[in-house]
C-alpha cells in the first residue's frame, strides 16, 4: 500500500526542519568552540614563570633577605597576576618597592 502524497510531503518538511536545526546547532557549537580556543590563547601571564618567581621570593624570605611587608606585597602582586586575588594597594614608596622587587628577582 502506497503512502499518501501528504504524508510524504510532511515527512520531507520534518526532515528539512531537522536538517536546519542540526545546521544551526553546529554553527552555535562551532562558535563556542572557537571562543574557547581564543580564550586559551590569550596573552596572559605565564603561570609557570609566576610560580617560579613566587618560589624564589619564598626562598629569599625564608633566608631573611626580604622583609615581611615586602614579601606580603610581592606575594599579593604575583597572586593577582595569576588571577587568585585582588592586586595590592599601591605603596607610598612605590619607587623603592620597585627597586627592591627588581633586586629580589635577581
C-alpha positions as CSV (number, residue, x, y, z in Angstrom):
1,X,0.0,0.0,0.0
2,X,1.5,3.3,-1.0
3,X,1.5,6.3,1.3
4,X,-0.4,9.4,0.5
5,X,1.4,12.4,-1.0
6,X,0.5,14.4,2.0
7,X,2.3,12.0,4.4
8,X,5.4,12.1,2.1
9,X,5.4,15.9,2.0
10,X,5.0,16.1,5.7
11,X,8.0,13.8,6.2
12,X,10.0,15.9,3.8
13,X,9.2,19.1,5.7
14,X,10.0,17.5,9.0
15,X,13.3,16.2,7.6
16,X,14.2,19.7,6.3
17,X,13.4,21.2,9.8
18,X,15.7,18.7,11.5
19,X,18.5,19.4,9.0
20,X,18.1,23.2,9.6
21,X,18.1,22.6,13.3
22,X,21.2,20.5,13.1
23,X,23.0,23.1,11.0
24,X,22.1,25.9,13.5
25,X,23.4,23.8,16.4
26,X,26.6,23.0,14.5
27,X,27.1,26.7,13.9
28,X,26.4,27.5,17.6
29,X,28.8,24.8,18.8
30,X,31.4,25.8,16.3
31,X,31.3,29.4,17.5
32,X,31.6,28.4,21.2
33,X,34.5,26.1,20.4
34,X,36.2,29.0,18.6
35,X,35.7,31.3,21.5
36,X,37.2,28.8,23.9
37,X,40.2,28.4,21.7
38,X,40.6,32.2,21.7
39,X,40.4,32.3,25.5
40,X,43.0,29.6,25.8
41,X,45.4,31.5,23.5
42,X,45.1,34.8,25.4
43,X,48.4,36.7,26.2
44,X,48.0,36.5,29.9
45,X,50.9,36.0,32.3
46,X,52.9,32.7,32.2
47,X,51.7,30.8,35.2
48,X,54.9,28.8,35.4
49,X,57.1,31.9,35.4
50,X,54.9,33.4,38.1
51,X,55.1,30.3,40.3
52,X,58.9,30.3,39.8
53,X,59.0,33.9,40.8
54,X,57.0,33.1,43.9
55,X,59.3,30.2,44.8
56,X,62.3,32.4,44.6
57,X,60.6,35.1,46.7
58,X,59.6,32.5,49.2
59,X,63.2,31.2,49.5
60,X,64.6,34.7,49.8
61,X,62.1,35.4,52.5
62,X,63.0,32.2,54.4
63,X,66.6,33.2,54.2
64,X,65.8,36.6,55.7
65,X,66.6,38.6,52.5
66,X,63.1,40.2,52.3
67,X,61.1,41.9,55.0
68,X,57.6,40.6,55.9
69,X,55.9,43.7,54.3
70,X,57.8,43.3,51.1
71,X,57.1,39.6,51.0
72,X,53.4,40.1,51.5
73,X,53.2,42.8,48.9
74,X,55.1,40.9,46.2
75,X,53.1,37.7,47.0
76,X,49.8,39.7,46.5
77,X,51.2,41.0,43.2
78,X,52.1,37.6,42.0
79,X,48.8,36.0,43.1
80,X,46.8,38.9,41.4
81,X,48.7,38.3,38.2
82,X,47.6,34.7,38.3
83,X,44.1,35.7,38.9
84,X,44.0,34.4,42.5
85,X,43.2,37.6,44.3
86,X,43.0,41.3,44.2
87,X,46.0,43.4,43.4
88,X,47.6,45.0,46.5
89,X,47.1,48.7,47.3
90,X,49.9,50.9,45.9
91,X,52.5,51.7,48.5
92,X,53.7,55.2,49.3
93,X,57.3,54.4,48.5
94,X,56.4,52.7,45.2
95,X,59.8,53.6,43.6
96,X,61.7,51.9,46.5
97,X,59.4,48.9,46.3
98,X,60.1,48.6,42.5
99,X,63.8,48.7,43.1
100,X,63.6,46.0,45.9
101,X,61.4,43.8,43.7
102,X,63.9,44.1,40.9
103,X,66.7,43.1,43.3
104,X,64.8,40.2,44.7
105,X,64.1,38.9,41.2
106,X,67.9,38.7,40.5
